[in-house]
Amino acid sequence: MAAPPGPPAPAAWELAPRVPAIRAHMRLRGKEGGQGSPLVIPPGGSSRNPARCLQRVLTLPCCLTGKEAQKEPLLFDDLPPATGVGSGRGGSLLFDDLPPASSGDTASSAAEQVSTGESHGKGEKRKSLEEEEKNGREELVEKKVCKGSVGILGLKGYVAERKGEREDMQDAHVILNDITEECQPLPSQITRVSYFAVFDGHGGVRASKFAAQNLHQNLIKKFPKGEVVSVEKTVKRCLLDTFKHTDDEFLKQASSQKPAWKDGSTATCVLAVDNILYIANLGDSRAILCRYNEESQKHAALSLSKEHNPTQYEERMRIQKAGGNVREGRVLGVLEVSRSIGDGQYKRCGVISVPDIKRCQLTHNDRFILIACDGLFKVFTPEEAVNFIVSCLEDKNIQTREGKLEADARYEAACNRLANKAVQRGSADNVTVMVVRIEH
C-alpha cells in the first residue's frame, strides 16, 4: 500500500525568511559530526525539489550538545557583564566613581551606582563605543555646564596636629589652595587646580616628610600641559605616575643610606581640577566629603577614599602571591597597611605604591572635605567626625580674633576641637585633622 502523500511543499516566499536559521542549523550539524553531519541530498529526487529539501531540514531535530546546548537558549546573557574586568568601555570603572552628585544619602547613592553600572545593555554598549570619540567634546560641555550652574567653588584648607602619646610627630601635610599658575600651560578646559594632602608616617618621619615635600612637585611637573582629548584620563595617569615616581625616588635614597632607612608613609591626596575632585589614596588615612541633603536636612558623610590594610581579601591575595603573609592583621605580622610610600623591606612582599583613585563632582550642597590620618578614625566614625565639625561651625560662642574672618575662625576652631577630642577619647597615635572649606 502506498504511503499517504506528505504535506504540500511550501512556496519559496514562505521559506525565504527561514533561510538564515537553516544555514546556521546546517553549520552547527556540520561541526558536531555523526547525526549532525551535513545533510546529504540523495540523487534522483530531493535535489530536484528544493522546497521539499528545505522542509526536511526544518523538521530535523536540533542536535546540539555540550557547550552549544548550554549557550543556545541564551540571547545576550552570555555576554560579559558591563562592569566586569573585560568590559572595556561598557562599565564606569575608570575612576571608581562616587555616588551621583545630586544625591545626599550614602547608602542610596551607592545602590544607584551599582544598578547603573550593571544595567548596560547591548544597545548602551554600542552607544558608548560611538560616544568614545566624542569624549573630549562632551567633557568640555560638562565643564561649561558646571561653570554656568554652580561656578568654580573656592577651596581653603585648615589643619590641626596633635602628637598624642607618641614620642615624635610622624605625620605631615600640604595645603595648596591654588596651584593654577604652577601648572601652566593648562588645557583650555581647566581654570583652577588645588591640592591638599595628609601623610601618616611610620618607622620614622623621613618618608612622610619626603612625600610632603616632593609628591606635589612631581605632580606639577607631570600635570597635563596644553590641549588633551580627555582631562579625566590624563589626570589619572598623571597621579599614577606621580606616586610611582615619588616612591621610587624615596626608595633609592633610603637604600643608599647606611643602614638603609625603613620609614614608610600613607598618602591621601585630594586634587581639585575646577569642580572635580580626584582622590588618590595609599594606606589607611581617609578623605570624607560633607554633603547636605536638602530632603532630610541632614549632613551626610561620603567616603572619598578606600583604605588599604592586609585583612582585605584583594590585598591579602596580592601579598601572598608575592611570597609574603599576613599575621594578626599585619604584613609579616608587622606592617598595618598594604600600600604605602617607602617601606622598602616590604615591597618584595606585595606592598605596593599604586593608589586607588576616585573622582567626585562638587555641588552646591557640599560643605567641606575632611582629610585625616587613622589616629582620628580609630576613635571617630566618619559620620561622627562630620557631625562634630558641623556643630563647631554652627557654634555661636566661637570668638573671632581681630583681623580674622569669622569663617576662618570657625574652621580653625573645628580642626582644633576635633583633634583635641580624638586625644581625649584615647587615640594613642598622632592625629592630623585637615578640613577644606568649600566656598560658594
C-alpha positions as CSV (number, residue, x, y, z in Angstrom):
1,M,0.0,0.0,0.0
2,A,1.4,3.3,-1.0
3,A,2.3,5.8,1.7
4,P,-0.1,8.7,2.1
5,P,1.1,11.8,0.3
6,G,3.1,14.3,2.5
7,P,2.1,17.8,3.1
8,P,2.4,20.1,0.1
9,A,5.8,21.7,-0.3
10,P,5.7,25.3,1.0
11,A,6.1,28.1,-1.5
12,A,9.5,29.8,-1.9
13,W,8.3,33.0,-0.3
14,E,7.3,31.0,2.8
15,L,10.7,29.6,3.2
16,A,12.7,32.7,2.5
17,P,12.6,34.2,6.0
18,R,13.8,30.9,7.4
19,V,16.9,30.5,5.3
20,P,19.3,32.2,7.8
21,A,18.1,29.8,10.5
22,I,18.5,26.8,8.1
23,R,22.1,27.8,7.2
24,A,23.0,28.2,10.9
25,H,21.4,24.9,11.7
26,M,23.4,23.1,8.9
27,R,26.7,24.7,10.1
28,L,26.1,23.5,13.6
29,R,25.3,20.0,12.4
30,G,28.5,20.0,10.3
31,K,30.6,20.9,13.3
32,E,29.2,18.2,15.5
33,G,29.6,15.2,13.1
34,G,27.7,11.9,13.4
35,Q,24.0,12.7,13.4
36,G,24.9,16.3,12.9
37,S,26.8,15.7,9.7
38,P,25.9,17.9,6.8
39,L,22.7,16.9,5.1
40,V,23.3,14.9,2.0
41,I,20.7,15.1,-0.6
42,P,20.4,11.7,-2.3
43,P,20.4,11.8,-6.1
44,G,17.3,11.3,-8.0
45,G,14.6,13.1,-6.1
46,S,15.1,15.5,-3.3
47,S,17.6,17.6,-5.1
48,R,15.1,18.2,-7.8
49,N,12.6,19.6,-5.3
50,P,14.4,22.3,-3.3
51,A,11.3,23.3,-1.3
52,R,10.8,19.7,-0.1
53,C,14.5,19.5,0.8
54,L,14.3,22.7,2.9
55,Q,11.2,21.4,4.6
56,R,13.1,18.2,5.6
57,V,15.8,20.3,7.1
58,L,13.4,22.3,9.1
59,T,11.7,19.2,10.5
60,L,15.0,17.6,11.6
61,P,15.7,17.7,15.4
62,C,18.4,20.1,16.6
63,C,21.4,18.0,17.6
64,L,23.2,20.5,19.9
65,T,25.5,19.0,22.6
66,G,28.0,20.2,25.2
67,K,28.7,23.9,25.3
68,E,26.5,24.6,22.3
69,A,23.5,23.1,24.1
70,Q,24.1,25.3,27.1
71,K,24.6,28.5,25.0
72,E,21.7,28.1,22.6
73,P,18.8,29.3,24.9
74,L,20.7,32.5,25.8
75,L,20.3,35.6,23.8
76,F,22.5,38.1,25.4
77,D,23.2,36.6,28.8
78,D,26.4,35.0,27.6
79,L,27.9,38.5,27.1
80,P,30.4,39.6,29.7
81,P,29.0,41.9,32.4
82,A,29.2,45.6,31.6
83,T,31.2,46.2,34.8
84,G,33.4,43.2,34.6
85,V,37.1,43.1,34.2
86,G,37.0,42.7,30.5
87,S,34.1,45.1,29.9
88,G,36.2,47.8,28.3
89,R,34.1,50.8,27.6
90,G,30.9,49.1,28.9
91,G,31.4,49.9,32.5
92,S,32.3,53.0,34.6
93,L,35.3,51.7,36.4
94,L,37.9,54.2,35.2
95,F,37.9,56.2,38.4
96,D,35.6,54.0,40.6
97,D,33.2,56.9,40.5
98,L,31.4,58.1,43.7
99,P,27.6,58.4,44.0
100,P,25.9,60.8,41.7
101,A,26.3,64.5,42.6
102,S,22.6,65.1,43.2
103,S,22.5,62.5,46.0
104,G,22.9,63.2,49.7
105,D,22.4,59.7,51.2
106,T,25.4,57.5,51.2
107,A,23.6,54.2,51.1
108,S,21.1,55.1,48.4
109,S,23.8,56.7,46.3
110,A,25.9,53.6,46.4
111,A,22.9,51.5,45.4
112,E,22.3,53.8,42.4
113,Q,25.9,53.4,41.3
114,V,25.7,49.6,41.3
115,S,22.4,49.5,39.5
116,T,23.6,52.0,36.9
117,G,26.9,50.2,36.4
118,E,25.3,46.8,35.8
119,S,22.3,47.8,33.7
120,H,24.2,48.4,30.4
121,G,22.6,46.5,27.6
122,K,23.9,45.8,24.2
123,G,22.4,49.0,22.8
124,E,24.0,51.1,25.5
125,K,27.4,49.3,25.0
126,R,27.2,50.1,21.3
127,K,26.3,53.7,22.1
128,S,29.3,54.0,24.4
129,L,31.6,52.9,21.6
130,E,30.2,55.6,19.3
131,E,30.5,58.2,22.1
132,E,34.1,57.4,22.9
133,E,35.4,59.6,20.1
134,K,33.3,62.5,21.4
135,N,34.8,62.2,24.9
136,G,36.8,65.4,24.8
137,R,34.0,67.5,23.4
138,E,31.4,66.1,25.9
139,E,33.9,66.7,28.7
140,L,34.2,70.3,27.7
141,V,30.4,70.7,27.6
142,E,30.1,69.2,31.0
143,K,32.7,71.7,32.3
144,K,30.8,74.6,30.8
145,V,27.5,73.4,32.3
146,C,29.3,73.0,35.7
147,K,30.7,76.5,35.5
148,G,27.4,78.0,34.4
149,S,25.3,76.4,37.0
150,V,27.5,76.3,40.1
151,G,30.6,78.3,39.2
152,I,34.1,77.4,40.3
153,L,33.8,76.7,44.0
154,G,36.6,78.1,46.2
155,L,38.6,75.8,48.4
156,K,40.6,76.8,51.5
157,G,42.3,74.4,53.9
158,Y,42.8,74.4,57.6
159,V,44.7,71.9,59.8
160,A,45.4,70.9,63.4
161,E,48.0,68.4,64.6
162,R,48.5,66.5,67.9
163,K,51.4,64.3,68.8
164,G,49.3,62.3,71.2
165,E,51.2,59.7,73.2
166,R,53.9,59.2,70.6
167,E,57.4,60.4,71.2
168,D,57.6,62.3,67.9
169,M,55.2,63.7,65.3
170,Q,55.5,61.5,62.2
171,D,52.5,63.0,60.3
172,A,53.0,65.6,57.5
173,H,50.5,67.6,55.5
174,V,50.3,70.0,52.5
175,I,47.8,72.8,51.8
176,L,47.9,74.4,48.4
177,N,44.7,76.3,47.9
178,D,45.6,77.3,44.3
179,I,48.5,76.0,42.2
180,T,47.0,77.0,38.8
181,E,50.0,79.2,37.9
182,E,52.5,76.5,38.8
183,C,50.7,74.0,36.4
184,Q,50.7,76.3,33.4
185,P,50.3,75.9,30.5
186,L,47.0,74.2,31.3
187,P,44.4,72.7,28.9
188,S,41.8,75.2,28.0
189,Q,39.1,73.2,29.9
190,I,40.9,73.8,33.2
191,T,40.8,77.1,35.1
192,R,41.7,76.2,38.7
193,V,43.9,73.5,40.3
194,S,44.2,72.9,44.1
195,Y,46.0,70.3,46.1
196,F,45.6,69.0,49.7
197,A,47.3,66.0,51.3
198,V,47.9,64.2,54.6
199,F,50.8,61.8,55.1
200,D,50.9,59.4,58.1
201,G,54.4,58.2,58.7
202,H,55.6,55.0,60.4
203,G,59.0,53.8,61.4
204,G,60.3,57.4,61.3
205,V,59.5,60.8,59.9
206,R,61.5,60.7,56.7
207,A,59.0,59.0,54.3
208,S,56.1,61.3,55.3
209,K,58.3,64.4,55.1
210,F,59.8,63.3,51.8
211,A,56.3,62.7,50.3
212,A,55.0,66.1,51.6
213,Q,58.0,67.9,50.0
214,N,58.1,66.1,46.7
215,L,54.8,64.5,45.7
216,H,53.1,67.7,44.7
217,Q,56.3,68.9,42.9
218,N,56.3,65.8,40.8
219,L,52.5,66.2,40.2
220,I,53.0,69.7,38.9
221,K,55.8,68.5,36.5
222,K,53.6,65.7,35.2
223,F,50.3,67.6,35.1
224,P,48.8,67.8,31.6
225,K,50.1,70.6,29.5
226,G,48.3,72.2,26.5
227,E,45.3,70.5,24.9
228,V,44.3,67.0,25.7
229,V,41.5,64.8,24.5
230,S,40.4,63.6,27.9
231,V,41.2,65.5,31.1
232,E,40.0,62.8,33.3
233,K,42.1,60.0,31.8
234,T,45.2,62.3,31.6
235,V,44.8,63.3,35.3
236,K,44.5,59.7,36.4
237,R,47.7,58.8,34.5
238,C,49.4,61.8,36.0
239,L,48.5,60.7,39.5
240,L,49.6,57.1,39.0
241,D,53.0,58.2,37.5
242,T,53.5,60.8,40.3
243,F,53.0,58.2,43.1
244,K,55.3,55.7,41.4
245,H,58.0,58.3,40.7
246,T,57.9,59.7,44.3
247,D,58.1,56.2,45.8
248,D,61.0,55.2,43.5
249,E,62.8,58.4,44.5
250,F,62.4,57.8,48.2
251,L,63.4,54.1,48.0
252,K,66.5,55.0,46.0
253,Q,67.5,57.5,48.6
254,A,66.6,55.2,51.5
255,S,68.6,52.2,50.1
256,S,71.7,54.4,49.7
257,Q,71.9,55.1,53.4
258,K,73.9,53.0,55.9
259,P,71.9,51.5,57.5
260,A,69.1,51.7,55.0
261,W,66.0,53.7,56.0
262,K,63.0,51.6,56.9
263,D,60.5,54.5,57.0
264,G,57.1,54.4,55.3
265,S,54.1,56.6,55.0
266,T,50.4,56.6,53.9
267,A,49.2,59.2,51.5
268,T,45.8,60.7,51.0
269,C,45.8,63.4,48.3
270,V,42.8,65.5,47.1
271,L,43.5,67.2,43.7
272,A,40.8,69.6,42.7
273,V,40.5,70.4,39.0
274,D,37.8,73.1,38.7
275,N,34.9,71.5,40.5
276,I,36.0,67.9,40.1
277,L,37.9,66.2,42.9
278,Y,40.4,63.4,42.2
279,I,41.3,61.5,45.4
280,A,44.4,59.3,45.3
281,N,45.0,57.2,48.4
282,L,47.6,54.8,49.9
283,G,47.1,53.2,53.3
284,D,44.6,53.9,56.0
285,S,44.3,57.7,56.1
286,R,40.9,58.9,54.8
287,A,39.1,61.6,52.9
288,I,35.4,62.4,53.7
289,L,33.0,64.8,51.9
290,C,30.3,66.5,53.9
291,R,27.2,66.9,51.6
292,Y,24.0,68.5,52.8
293,N,20.8,66.6,51.9
294,E,18.0,69.1,51.2
295,E,15.3,66.5,51.7
296,S,16.3,65.1,55.1
297,Q,18.0,68.4,56.0
298,K,21.0,66.5,57.4
299,H,24.6,66.3,56.5
300,A,25.9,63.1,55.0
301,A,29.4,61.7,55.2
302,L,30.6,60.4,51.8
303,S,33.8,58.4,51.8
304,L,36.1,59.6,49.1
305,S,38.9,57.1,49.6
306,K,39.5,53.4,50.1
307,E,41.5,52.0,53.0
308,H,44.3,49.5,52.3
309,N,45.0,47.0,55.0
310,P,46.2,43.4,54.8
311,T,43.0,41.9,56.1
312,Q,41.1,42.9,52.9
313,Y,40.8,39.9,50.5
314,E,42.4,41.5,47.4
315,E,45.2,43.0,49.4
316,R,45.9,39.7,51.2
317,M,45.9,37.7,48.0
318,R,48.4,40.0,46.4
319,I,50.7,39.8,49.4
320,Q,50.5,36.0,49.5
321,K,51.2,35.7,45.7
322,A,54.3,37.8,46.2
323,G,55.6,35.4,48.9
324,G,54.5,37.4,51.9
325,N,52.0,36.5,54.6
326,V,49.5,38.2,56.9
327,R,49.7,37.5,60.6
328,E,47.5,39.2,63.2
329,G,46.2,41.6,60.5
330,R,49.7,42.9,59.5
331,V,52.1,42.2,56.7
332,L,54.6,39.7,58.1
333,G,53.0,40.4,61.5
334,V,54.5,43.9,61.5
335,L,53.1,46.4,58.9
336,E,49.5,47.6,59.3
337,V,49.0,48.9,55.8
338,S,49.2,47.0,52.5
339,R,50.1,50.1,50.3
340,S,52.5,52.9,51.1
341,I,55.3,55.1,50.1
342,G,58.6,53.7,51.3
343,D,58.7,50.5,53.4
344,G,61.4,49.1,51.0
345,Q,61.8,45.9,53.1
346,Y,58.1,45.1,52.4
347,K,57.9,45.9,48.7
348,R,59.1,42.4,47.8
349,C,56.3,41.0,49.9
350,G,53.4,42.6,47.9
351,V,53.2,46.1,49.5
352,I,52.8,48.5,46.6
353,S,52.6,52.2,45.9
354,V,49.7,52.2,43.4
355,P,47.0,54.4,44.7
356,D,43.2,53.9,44.4
357,I,41.8,56.9,42.5
358,K,38.3,58.2,42.8
359,R,36.5,61.1,41.2
360,C,33.8,63.3,42.6
361,Q,31.9,66.3,41.2
362,L,31.4,69.1,43.7
363,T,27.9,70.5,44.0
364,H,26.2,73.5,45.7
365,N,25.2,71.1,48.6
366,D,28.8,70.3,49.5
367,R,30.1,71.9,52.7
368,F,33.7,70.7,53.4
369,I,36.2,67.9,52.9
370,L,37.8,66.2,55.9
371,I,41.2,64.6,55.4
372,A,42.7,62.8,58.4
373,C,45.0,60.0,59.5
374,D,43.9,56.9,61.2
375,G,44.6,58.5,64.6
376,L,41.3,60.2,64.2
377,F,39.3,57.4,62.8
378,K,40.3,55.0,65.5
379,V,38.1,56.9,67.9
380,F,35.6,58.7,65.4
381,T,33.4,57.2,62.7
382,P,33.2,59.4,59.6
383,E,29.6,60.3,60.5
384,E,30.6,61.3,64.0
385,A,33.5,63.4,62.7
386,V,31.4,65.2,60.2
387,N,28.6,66.0,62.7
388,F,31.2,67.2,65.2
389,I,32.7,69.7,62.7
390,V,29.2,70.8,61.7
391,S,28.3,71.5,65.3
392,C,31.5,73.5,65.7
393,L,30.8,75.6,62.6
394,E,27.3,76.4,64.0
395,D,28.6,77.3,67.5
396,K,27.8,80.9,68.1
397,N,30.2,81.1,71.1
398,I,33.3,80.9,68.9
399,Q,35.1,84.2,69.1
400,T,36.7,85.8,66.1
401,R,40.1,87.4,66.7
402,E,40.8,90.8,65.3
403,G,41.7,90.8,61.7
404,K,40.4,87.3,61.1
405,L,37.3,86.4,59.2
406,E,34.5,84.7,61.0
407,A,34.6,81.7,58.7
408,D,38.3,81.2,59.1
409,A,37.9,81.3,62.9
410,R,35.2,78.7,62.9
411,Y,37.1,76.2,60.7
412,E,40.3,76.6,62.7
413,A,38.3,76.0,65.9
414,A,36.6,73.0,64.3
415,C,40.0,71.4,63.4
416,N,41.5,72.1,66.8
417,R,38.5,70.8,68.7
418,L,38.2,67.6,66.7
419,A,41.9,66.9,67.2
420,N,41.7,67.5,70.9
421,K,38.6,65.4,71.2
422,A,40.4,62.5,69.5
423,V,43.2,62.6,72.0
424,Q,40.7,62.8,74.9
425,R,38.9,59.7,73.5
426,G,42.1,57.8,73.9
427,S,43.8,57.9,70.5
428,A,47.4,57.0,71.2
429,D,48.5,57.8,67.7
430,N,49.5,61.0,66.0
431,V,46.4,62.9,65.0
432,T,46.2,65.2,61.9
433,V,42.9,66.8,61.0
434,M,42.6,68.8,57.8
435,V,39.3,70.5,56.8
436,V,38.9,72.0,53.4
437,R,36.2,74.7,53.3
438,I,34.1,74.7,50.1
439,E,33.3,78.4,49.3
440,H,30.0,79.1,47.5
